Each structure stands twice: as C-alpha cells, then as structure tokens.
Amino acid sequence: MTIEQIYTGCLAQGAYYIASKGEAAIVDPLRSPAPYIQKAKEAGDTIKYIFETHFHADFVSGHLDLAKETGAQIVYGPGAKTEYDKYEAADGEEFQLGDLTIRALHTPGHTLESTTYLLLDEDGRPHAIFSGDTLFIGDVGRPDLAQKKGALTTEDLAGLLYDSLRRKIMVLPDDVIVYPAHGAGSACGKKMSRETTDTLGNQKATNYALREDMTREEFVREVTEGLAAPPAYFSENVRLNKAGYAAFNEVMDRGAVALKPKQFEEVANHEMALVLDVRSKEEFVKGFIPNSIFVGLDGSFAPWVGELVPDLQQPILLVTDPGREAETVERLSRVGYDNALGYLDGGIAAWKAYGGEIDTIETIAAADFQPGAAEAILDVRKESEYAAGHLRDARNLPLSRLTAATNSLDTKQQYHLHCGSGYRSTIASSILKARGFDRLVNVQDKVVDILARESVDA
C-alpha cells in the first residue's frame, strides 16, 4: 500500500496518490496532470480512479485532463451534478483498488455533495480518511460557501456538518489517519493547523469542533462565528469545477509565449491586458513597467490574484524572473486565470534596454520607519491582525478590500503602507500607484519590530 500526500504550499492544498498492486487513485488533483501521470509511470501503476471530495472553490481541480489522458474514472459523492461524464457514488459504496477498498462516506456540511473517502486496508480495517474540506487538522470546513437563498442557510449547513462528523467520522477508530484537503493558510477554514495530517484520536482530543460534549447549537455558533467573507474568485472556481474548463495544454501553449518588448507593449495596448509582475518585492519596487500590478510568485500568489483580479477572463501579460514563466502560467491556471497572453522575453532588463518607461515605489525598511512623522499610515493586514495590535494612528484597510476602498483615499495625501513583511504592502502600493497615487512609502521587512518599539493599541 502506498499513500503519498502531494502538498502545494501556495494553495495550502493536499492532493493524494494511493496505490496497491499496480492500481492507483488520485484524490483532489491540481490542474496539471503531468505529476500524477509521471508518478504512476515510475511506479508501474495504472491510474484507475480520480476521487473528488467536493466541488472545490479555492482551485480548479485537475480531474478532467487527468481522466482524459489516463482513462481513469472521475468519482464524486451523492448529489454532485456536473456537465461532463463522471460517476456519482452512493453513500457507503465501495471501490476496489488492488488489495484496498475505498468507501464513500457522504458527509454534507461544507457543501452538500461533500464526501469523505474511507480507506480500508487489505484486511478490511479502517486505515485512513481523505476528508476533503469536511475535517481539517484543528478545524472543520466553513459552512457558508454552498448556502442558497430561500433554501439553505449557513446555519443549516453547519448543522449538517455537525451530524456528518458525529455520525460518519467520529465513530471511526482513533488510529485512523486523517488526510485533509487543506492546511493553515487556506481560506476554506479559520483555525487550521500547520500540520497536514494527524490521527483521528488526536483530533477528537484537540480539535475544538470535535468536542465530545459539544451540542449541535454550540457547534453551529462556534463554527460560523468570525468567518471572513470568502475570496471573490471562489464562486467562479466552483462553476468551472462543475461545468468544465479549457484543456491545460491549451492554456500553457497560449500563455507561455515569449514576447519581445515591442510585441509586449503592442499586446498590452491592443488587448487592454493587465501587466502582472511576479518578481520579488525587492526587485519590483526598484523598477517596474508603469501601471503593472505586483503579486510575488514566492508568496500566496494564486489566492491573491484570485482575490484582486475579479474577471477570470482578464487578459494578462507577465513579467517574471527568467526561467519562471511557465510556472507562473500554470499557477494562474490553478485558480482559473486561463487568459495569460505571454511574458516579457528577457524580463525587466530587456524592457529597460528597449527604452521602455520605468516606474518605482519609494520603499524603506521597518527599522527606518518613524510613525510619528508620517502623514497617514495604512495597515493592510487582516482585521484580526490589526485587532491583535496596531500603530495608534494607523488606519486598517485590509488588502482584500483595498480596490473597493480607493475612492475613500486622497491622491494628494502621502501614505505609508505596511503589513507584516512587506509582501502585501507592496501589492497594495502597486495597486494605488496604478490608480494615480504618487506619494507612497512602502514599509518592508519585519513590521513586528515597529509594533514592539512604538506604543500600540490592541
């Protein structure tokens, strides 16, 4: 028996490769089929099943391309309606994989079709669960994504989740291993651990939502309180996972195209393309193409693009470090941005050599920031971070709400922007710069040092 977690940090997402006696199954694959196909080839396995735990909201799953290339059967749980061929498992239905058995346990709550897959070993004993967004390490899935006006409320779904956990999962043996779809950093929960696997027994002992004496009413209240609004792209990703999407190879062929600076400029103007600069924040602020937006590839890249670019069909041109062009196109595709039109061949150095215009953002280290001398301070961290401690005169304007709130800012005002490390403040600075704000000072590095030396409110 082989079980391998394939974890993608940018999305805080876990896909799984399960194999026995030459047969393999993939749980919740990402967009590119190549890693799973290569893994099966190296092991001499045939991919037989692709199990989807639910319609994912935070990424576009890779089930369609993987099924097309391998002939594997796509399996969803009860009630999953799609516009493509798939197998809809019944609650309790079993699937053979070599010497193993995989049993579908319908566990609605996060979504109505949410299904946990219980793996039984060669002796028929429960060994592991692939719990999707039903059960995380330290948390459970948020129940507000599948609510329907006039029908189901968030509280209704939370109640279903309570029942699913107690009737289907908590009754399993304590030594069963929990393999969730996400870990800390995902917007699909609020208290997820940085650990990406655990035993069910330990989760029963430590996960607030699995308390033995917890009433249904307490569960509903605790699971629903403090939920931030879901990222803007979630509903579109659900739609793509239900309806289908462009083939991955087509997306790569269109997006991973080298454009000389003159071509790049012509495409940008003709297509009204967004210029997305994915280099490091340190390199971006020193020189970038005017009106380009920074979202660094080495941060939470895909989720922030999803949060800040509302149209999945937005034409996008890329400025990357050499050698990272295809990676960028692939990572955009993971959250449904399939309309990349190419990248700047030779990067920013080629643009400068071409004589293209360059813009900059004034940037200082946290150690050099004197809050008392600033005209205005924008703290672009989450509300919860701000509430835990902030500079007394700082205004909290979370990055996720910045675009909608720019009308409340004054283009003539000087703003010092900070977050926790400079990543989010650089994104925010690039957005404001593109909207005509010229008096910006971006504060980078460990901003916690400012909070330590300055008086704060909490």
C-alpha positions in Angstrom: 0.0 0.0 0.0 1.2 3.5 -1.0 -0.2 6.7 0.3 1.5 9.9 -0.7 0.4 13.4 0.1 1.3 15.9 -2.6 1.2 19.3 -0.9 1.2 22.7 -2.6 2.1 25.5 -0.3 0.8 28.4 -2.3 -2.8 27.0 -2.1 -2.2 25.1 1.2 -3.7 22.2 -0.6 -3.1 18.4 -0.3 -3.7 16.0 -3.2 -3.2 12.3 -2.6 -1.7 9.4 -4.5 -2.9 6.0 -3.3 -1.7 2.7 -4.9 -1.9 -1.1 -4.4 -1.0 -4.0 -6.7 -0.4 -1.8 -9.7 -3.6 0.3 -9.4 -3.6 3.9 -8.3 -6.2 6.5 -7.3 -5.7 10.3 -7.1 -7.7 12.4 -4.6 -8.3 16.1 -5.4 -5.7 16.6 -8.1 -4.4 20.0 -9.1 -4.7 21.4 -12.7 -1.6 19.8 -14.3 -1.9 16.1 -14.9 1.8 15.5 -15.5 3.0 15.0 -11.9 0.4 12.2 -11.3 1.0 10.5 -14.6 4.8 10.6 -14.1 4.4 9.2 -10.6 2.3 6.3 -11.9 4.7 5.7 -14.7 7.7 5.5 -12.4 5.8 3.1 -10.0 4.3 1.0 -12.8 0.8 1.8 -11.7 -2.4 2.4 -13.7 -4.5 5.3 -12.5 -7.9 3.8 -12.1 -9.9 6.4 -10.1 -9.9 10.1 -9.6 -11.8 10.9 -6.3 -13.2 14.4 -5.8 -14.2 15.2 -2.2 -16.4 18.1 -3.4 -16.7 21.0 -5.8 -13.6 23.0 -4.8 -13.9 26.7 -4.5 -10.3 27.7 -4.0 -8.7 26.0 -7.0 -9.6 24.5 -10.3 -9.2 20.7 -10.0 -7.3 18.6 -12.5 -9.8 15.8 -12.8 -10.8 16.5 -16.4 -7.4 16.5 -18.0 -6.2 13.6 -15.9 -9.2 11.5 -16.8 -8.8 12.3 -20.5 -5.1 11.3 -20.5 -5.4 8.2 -18.4 -8.9 6.9 -18.9 -9.4 6.9 -15.1 -13.0 7.3 -13.8 -13.9 10.5 -12.1 -15.9 9.9 -8.8 -17.9 12.4 -6.9 -20.2 11.8 -3.9 -24.0 11.9 -3.8 -25.7 14.9 -5.4 -22.8 16.1 -7.4 -24.3 17.4 -10.7 -21.8 18.1 -13.5 -21.8 19.0 -17.2 -19.3 16.2 -18.0 -19.3 12.5 -17.5 -18.5 11.2 -14.0 -19.6 8.5 -11.6 -21.8 9.6 -8.7 -21.1 7.3 -5.8 -23.8 6.3 -3.3 -23.3 6.7 0.4 -21.4 3.7 1.6 -20.4 2.5 -1.9 -17.1 0.7 -2.2 -14.4 0.8 -4.8 -11.6 -1.8 -5.1 -8.0 -0.6 -5.6 -5.7 -3.6 -5.7 -5.9 -5.1 -2.2 -7.5 -1.9 -0.8 -11.1 -0.8 -0.5 -12.2 2.8 -0.7 -15.6 3.5 0.8 -17.5 6.8 0.0 -19.0 8.4 3.1 -21.4 11.2 2.3 -20.5 14.0 4.7 -22.5 17.1 3.7 -22.0 20.4 5.6 -19.1 22.2 3.9 -21.0 21.6 0.7 -24.0 19.4 0.0 -22.0 16.8 -2.1 -19.0 16.7 0.3 -17.8 13.2 0.6 -15.1 11.6 2.8 -13.3 8.6 1.4 -12.5 5.9 4.0 -9.6 3.6 3.0 -9.8 0.0 4.3 -6.6 -2.0 4.3 -6.1 -5.5 2.8 -7.7 -6.9 5.9 -10.7 -4.7 5.7 -9.7 -2.5 8.7 -10.2 1.3 8.6 -6.8 2.8 7.9 -7.3 6.4 6.7 -9.8 9.0 5.7 -9.4 11.5 2.9 -11.7 14.2 4.4 -11.6 17.0 1.8 -12.9 20.1 3.5 -15.1 18.3 6.0 -12.4 17.8 8.6 -9.1 19.7 8.8 -6.3 19.3 11.3 -7.5 21.6 14.1 -10.7 22.8 12.3 -13.6 21.9 10.0 -14.7 23.3 6.7 -16.5 26.6 6.6 -20.3 26.1 6.0 -21.1 29.3 4.2 -20.0 28.6 0.7 -22.9 26.5 -0.5 -25.8 28.3 1.1 -28.7 29.0 -1.2 -31.1 31.9 -0.9 -34.6 30.8 0.3 -33.3 27.3 0.9 -30.2 26.6 2.9 -28.6 29.0 5.3 -25.0 28.9 6.7 -26.5 27.6 10.0 -28.4 24.8 8.1 -25.1 23.7 6.6 -23.3 23.9 9.9 -25.9 21.6 11.4 -25.5 19.1 8.6 -21.7 19.2 9.2 -22.2 18.5 12.9 -24.3 15.4 12.0 -21.8 14.3 9.4 -18.8 14.5 11.7 -20.5 12.7 14.6 -22.3 10.0 12.6 -19.7 9.2 9.9 -16.3 10.2 11.1 -16.1 10.4 14.9 -17.4 6.8 15.1 -14.2 5.5 13.3 -11.3 4.1 15.3 -8.9 6.5 16.9 -5.9 5.2 14.9 -7.4 6.2 11.6 -5.2 8.7 9.8 -6.8 12.0 8.7 -5.7 13.3 5.3 -7.4 16.7 4.7 -7.5 18.8 1.6 -6.0 21.9 3.2 -3.8 23.2 5.9 -3.0 26.6 7.5 -3.2 29.4 5.0 -6.3 28.2 3.2 -9.4 30.4 3.2 -11.6 27.2 3.5 -11.3 27.2 7.3 -10.3 29.6 10.1 -8.3 27.6 12.7 -6.3 25.1 10.6 -3.1 23.7 12.0 0.2 23.9 10.1 0.3 20.1 10.4 -1.1 18.4 7.3 -2.0 15.0 8.8 -2.9 13.5 12.2 -4.7 10.6 13.8 -8.4 10.9 14.3 -8.0 10.2 18.0 -5.7 13.2 18.5 -8.2 15.3 16.6 -11.0 14.2 18.8 -8.9 15.3 21.8 -7.7 18.6 20.4 -10.0 19.9 17.6 -12.5 22.4 19.1 -15.2 21.2 16.7 -15.0 17.5 17.8 -15.6 18.0 21.5 -17.5 15.0 22.8 -19.9 17.1 24.9 -20.5 19.8 22.2 -24.1 20.4 21.4 -25.4 21.0 17.9 -26.2 24.6 18.9 -22.7 25.2 20.3 -21.2 23.7 17.2 -23.2 25.9 14.8 -22.4 29.0 16.8 -18.6 28.3 17.1 -18.1 27.2 13.5 -20.0 30.1 12.0 -18.7 33.0 14.2 -15.8 35.1 12.9 -16.0 33.9 9.3 -14.4 36.3 6.9 -16.1 36.9 3.5 -15.0 34.2 1.0 -12.5 35.4 -1.6 -14.1 36.8 -4.7 -13.0 34.0 -7.1 -14.4 31.1 -5.1 -17.8 31.0 -6.8 -16.2 31.1 -10.3 -13.9 28.2 -9.4 -16.9 26.2 -8.2 -18.6 26.9 -11.6 -15.6 25.8 -13.5 -15.3 22.6 -11.5 -18.9 21.8 -12.2 -19.1 22.8 -15.8 -15.6 22.1 -17.2 -12.8 24.3 -18.5 -10.1 24.7 -21.2 -7.6 21.9 -21.5 -4.4 22.6 -19.5 -2.1 22.2 -22.5 -4.1 24.8 -24.4 -3.7 27.2 -21.5 0.0 26.6 -21.4 0.5 26.9 -25.1 -1.3 30.3 -25.1 0.3 31.8 -22.0 3.9 30.6 -22.0 4.8 32.6 -25.1 7.9 34.9 -25.2 7.1 38.4 -26.4 9.8 40.9 -27.3 9.4 44.3 -25.6 7.7 45.9 -28.7 5.3 43.0 -29.1 4.6 43.1 -25.3 3.8 46.7 -25.5 1.5 46.3 -28.5 -0.4 43.3 -27.0 -0.8 45.3 -23.7 -2.3 48.2 -25.6 -4.4 46.2 -28.0 -5.9 43.7 -25.6 -6.1 46.1 -22.6 -4.1 43.5 -20.7 -3.2 43.6 -17.1 0.6 43.6 -16.6 1.3 41.2 -13.7 4.8 41.4 -12.2 5.6 38.3 -10.2 9.2 39.0 -9.2 10.4 39.5 -5.6 9.1 42.6 -3.8 12.6 43.9 -3.5 13.2 43.8 -7.3 9.7 45.1 -8.1 10.0 48.4 -6.2 13.3 49.2 -7.8 11.8 49.4 -11.3 8.7 48.2 -13.0 6.5 48.8 -16.1 4.1 51.7 -15.2 0.6 50.5 -14.2 1.7 46.9 -13.6 0.5 45.1 -10.5 2.8 43.2 -8.2 1.8 39.8 -6.8 5.0 37.9 -6.0 5.3 34.3 -7.1 7.0 33.4 -3.8 4.1 34.5 -1.6 0.5 33.4 -1.6 0.4 34.1 -5.3 -2.7 32.3 -6.7 -5.0 33.3 -3.8 -4.1 36.9 -4.0 -4.5 37.1 -7.8 -7.9 35.4 -7.2 -8.8 38.0 -4.6 -7.7 41.1 -6.5 -8.5 40.3 -10.2 -12.3 39.9 -10.4 -12.5 38.7 -14.0 -11.1 35.3 -14.7 -11.1 36.1 -18.4 -8.9 39.2 -17.9 -6.1 39.2 -20.5 -2.8 39.0 -18.5 0.8 39.7 -19.6 3.6 38.6 -17.3 6.9 40.0 -16.1 8.8 37.2 -14.4 12.3 36.2 -13.4 13.9 34.2 -16.3 13.0 30.6 -16.1 9.8 31.0 -14.1 7.5 31.9 -17.0 5.8 28.5 -17.4 5.5 28.1 -13.7 3.6 31.4 -13.5 1.1 30.4 -16.2 0.5 27.1 -14.5 -0.1 28.7 -11.1 -2.5 31.2 -12.6 -4.4 28.3 -14.2 -4.9 26.6 -10.8 -7.3 29.3 -9.9 -9.0 29.7 -13.3 -7.0 32.5 -14.9 -6.6 30.9 -18.3 -6.1 34.0 -20.4 -2.4 34.7 -20.0 -1.2 36.0 -23.4 2.6 35.8 -22.9 5.5 37.0 -21.0 8.2 39.7 -21.4 11.1 38.0 -23.1 14.3 38.8 -21.2 12.3 40.3 -18.3 12.7 43.9 -17.0 16.3 44.1 -18.2 15.0 43.7 -21.8 12.4 46.3 -21.2 15.0 48.8 -20.0 17.2 48.0 -23.0 14.3 48.7 -25.3 13.9 52.1 -23.7 10.6 51.3 -22.1 9.4 53.6 -19.3 10.2 52.6 -15.7 8.4 53.5 -12.5 9.5 53.0 -8.9 7.9 53.0 -5.4 9.7 54.6 -2.5 10.5 51.8 -0.1 12.0 51.9 3.4 13.0 49.3 6.0 10.8 48.9 9.1 13.8 49.9 11.2 13.8 53.4 9.4 10.1 54.0 9.7 9.1 56.7 12.2 5.3 56.5 12.5 5.0 59.8 14.4 6.4 61.7 11.3 4.0 60.0 8.8 1.1 62.0 7.4 -1.1 58.9 7.2 -0.5 55.2 7.8 -2.4 52.4 6.0 -2.2 49.0 7.7 -3.2 46.5 5.0 -3.2 43.4 7.3 -6.3 41.4 8.1 -8.7 42.9 10.6 -7.8 40.1 13.1 -4.1 41.0 12.8 -4.9 44.7 13.3 -7.1 43.9 16.3 -4.2 42.0 18.0 -2.0 45.1 17.9 -1.5 48.1 15.7 0.1 51.5 15.4 -2.2 54.0 17.2 -2.7 56.3 14.2 -2.9 53.6 11.6 -6.0 53.1 9.5 -6.8 49.4 8.8 -7.6 48.8 5.2 -7.1 45.1 4.5 -5.6 44.3 1.1 -8.7 42.3 0.1 -10.8 45.4 0.4 -8.3 48.0 -0.9 -9.6 48.1 -4.5 -13.1 48.8 -3.4 -12.0 51.5 -1.0 -9.6 53.6 -3.1 -12.3 56.3 -3.5 -12.0 56.9 0.2 -8.4 57.8 -0.1 -6.8 61.1 -1.2 -4.4 61.1 -4.2 -2.7 64.2 -2.8 -2.1 62.6 0.6 1.2 60.8 1.5 0.6 57.3 2.7 3.0 54.9 4.5 1.8 51.4 3.9 2.7 48.3 5.9 1.7 44.8 6.6 3.7 42.1 8.3 6.6 41.6 6.0 6.2 43.9 3.0 4.6 41.4 0.6 1.0 42.7 1.0 2.1 46.3 1.3 4.0 46.1 -2.0 0.9 44.6 -3.7 -1.2 47.5 -2.2 1.4 50.1 -3.2 1.4 48.8 -6.8 -2.4 49.0 -6.9 -2.5 52.5 -5.6 0.3 53.6 -7.8 -1.6 52.3 -10.9 -4.6 54.4 -9.7 -2.7 57.7 -9.6 -1.4 57.7 -6.0 2.2 59.1 -6.3 3.0 59.9 -2.6 3.5 56.4 -1.3 6.1 55.0 1.0 6.2 51.2 1.2 7.4 49.8 4.6 9.1 46.4 4.2 10.7 43.8 6.4 9.7 42.7 9.9 7.0 45.3 10.8 6.5 43.5 14.1 9.6 45.4 15.1 7.7 48.7 14.7 4.9 47.4 16.9 7.4 46.4 19.5 9.1 49.7 19.8 6.1 52.0 19.3 3.1 52.4 21.5 0.2 50.3 20.1 -3.5 49.8 20.6 -4.9 46.3 20.9 
